C-alpha cells in the first residue's frame, strides 16, 4: 500500500441478508481510494463480495463468525498495524 492515510470499512453481507451495506461501503471506498488506503473488514465473504472488495479496496481482512470480540479485535488490529 502506498503511504497514505487509511480509511477502514466494516460491513457484512450475504445472499440471505443482502449485499446493500457492503455495496454502499464499496461505493464510498471507490470515491475515496485516490486519497486514502482503503481497508475493508468483512465476516466470511462469498466469492462475489471478495472480488468486489478487492477491486475497490487496497486490503481485505476476513474474519470468521465469533462471539469472542476481544480475539477478533486483536486479529484485526494486528493486520491493520
C-alpha positions as CSV (number, residue, x, y, z in Angstrom):
1,X,0.0,0.0,0.0
2,X,1.2,3.5,-0.8
3,X,1.8,5.6,2.3
4,X,-1.5,7.5,2.5
5,X,-3.9,7.9,5.4
6,X,-6.1,4.9,5.9
7,X,-9.8,4.5,6.0
8,X,-11.4,1.4,7.3
9,X,-14.8,0.0,6.3
10,X,-16.6,-2.7,8.3
11,X,-19.7,-4.3,6.8
12,X,-21.2,-7.8,6.3
13,X,-23.4,-9.2,3.6
14,X,-24.6,-12.4,2.1
15,X,-27.3,-13.8,-0.1
16,X,-29.7,-14.1,2.8
17,X,-29.2,-10.8,4.5
18,X,-28.4,-8.9,1.3
19,X,-25.4,-7.0,-0.1
20,X,-26.7,-3.5,0.4
21,X,-24.4,-2.4,3.3
22,X,-21.3,-3.8,1.6
23,X,-22.1,-2.3,-1.8
24,X,-22.8,1.1,-0.3
25,X,-19.5,1.0,1.6
26,X,-17.7,0.0,-1.6
27,X,-19.2,3.0,-3.4
28,X,-17.6,5.2,-0.8
29,X,-14.3,3.3,-1.0
30,X,-14.1,3.8,-4.7
31,X,-14.6,7.5,-4.3
32,X,-12.0,7.8,-1.5
33,X,-9.4,5.4,-2.9
34,X,-7.3,8.0,-4.6
35,X,-6.6,9.9,-1.4
36,X,-6.8,7.0,1.2
37,X,-5.6,3.4,1.5
38,X,-9.0,1.6,1.9
39,X,-9.1,-1.4,4.1
40,X,-12.3,-3.5,4.3
41,X,-13.2,-5.8,7.2
42,X,-15.9,-8.4,6.4
43,X,-17.1,-11.6,8.0
44,X,-17.0,-14.7,5.8
45,X,-17.4,-13.1,2.4
46,X,-18.6,-15.1,-0.6
47,X,-16.6,-15.1,-3.8
48,X,-18.7,-12.3,-5.3
49,X,-18.2,-9.9,-2.4
50,X,-14.5,-10.8,-2.1
51,X,-14.0,-9.9,-5.8
52,X,-15.9,-6.6,-5.4
53,X,-13.9,-5.6,-2.3
54,X,-10.5,-6.5,-4.0
55,X,-11.5,-4.3,-6.9
56,X,-12.3,-1.3,-4.8
57,X,-10.1,-1.5,-1.7
58,X,-6.3,-1.9,-1.1
59,X,-6.7,-4.6,1.5
60,X,-9.4,-7.1,2.7
61,X,-9.4,-8.5,6.2
62,X,-11.7,-11.6,6.5
63,X,-13.0,-12.5,9.9
64,X,-15.0,-15.5,11.0
65,X,-18.2,-15.5,13.0
66,X,-17.1,-15.3,16.6
67,X,-18.6,-14.2,19.9
68,X,-15.1,-13.5,21.2
69,X,-14.8,-9.8,20.3
70,X,-11.5,-9.4,22.1
71,X,-9.9,-12.1,19.9
72,X,-11.5,-10.6,16.8
73,X,-10.2,-7.1,17.7
74,X,-6.7,-8.4,18.3
75,X,-6.6,-10.1,14.9
76,X,-7.9,-7.1,13.1
77,X,-5.5,-4.7,15.0
78,X,-2.5,-6.9,14.1
79,X,-3.4,-6.9,10.4
80,X,-4.0,-3.1,10.3
81,X,-0.9,-2.1,12.1
